[in-house]
């Protein structure tokens, strides 16, 4: 078929980056034919394509086969739904949605149009380190996962970052802070590699390092269906920070940083526990290091993969249906902290949506049900 005709709605940082890549011919099989933004000055940067101030007008024009949604977060779902209903394929920037109830609306719209492609920007899935770890896990090389520890604190952001756009770091504009903006990447990888947690206890600090109403520091304890436990730590207020994933498995320990380092045990940890004759006998250890060049194709690879799926079919790097897991994980960490209790997943989506509505309206968490008697959450967790 001819090149896929792409439109982009939202020409902020990421949207403009995608548009320039398309104009420069970096994405094979795709042509940028239309852009949309409410800011006329952003449209002026792309004079050779159709320009729209309204996404409805762009979709009604019939000029695009597929749409990249790169707007502020709350617009991802309504614009994605509108595109699907107009018969247009959709690629959504991260996060898929602010909260799980909204995200489900987008998936429901895709269920009504299964002939269309719905993807999300899972660009960290292209990193060869995480792909290699997933291969080890999927092939059973590591045995059962026992413990996961991810410290991702190299998201340092000064106050100037948050001052760059009025919607940033607000409940009404962005829907949260570090969990919804920076960490969808790692939360997606967490669920992609190990599955969605079944139980979460989160501790989030609102405006710990910045003058913000949203969370800029979080620590979470996670439990997974197979029995593994995990800890997830993140912030935008630490420098220099670190990005370190440590996985304890039945065949030793894997650490992902610049390289992938596997301290492999022989025999397995479980066998050594059961059969070692001495009171302090460790299994034999072998140090293996795997080095990789670069960080993968990132956004360009995901966009090219989406274009190929639209044109020829085939698997997506980030299928839309998989994008909801990271949203639910982020919601669970935040709501657990705000509600001061451990939460079972899946979440009560209506209760989460109600909390986000309150946050957007007032800029602060809702009073507890014990204080108001209005929002009774006592029996709702873990049920739809």
Secondary structure, DSSP 4 states (H G I P E B T S, - for coil): -PPEEEEEE--SHHHHHHHHHHHTT-STTEEEEEEE-S-HHHHTT-TTSEEES-HHHHHHTT--SEEEE-S-TTHHHHHHHHHHHTT-EEEEPSPS-SSHHHHHHHHHHHHHTTTS-EEE--GGGG-HHHHHHHHHHHTTTT-SEEEEEEEE------HHHHHT-TTTT-TTTTSSSHHHHTTHHHHHHHHHHH--EEEEEEEEEETSSSS-SSEEEEEEEEEETTS-EEEEEEESS-SS--EEEEEEETTEEEEESSSEEEEEEES-HHHHHHH-SSTTPPPEEEEEEE--SS--SHHHHHHHHHHHHHHH----SSBGGGHHHHHHHHHHHHHHHHHTS-EESS--HHHHHHHHHHHHHHSSPPPPHHHHSSS--TTTTT--
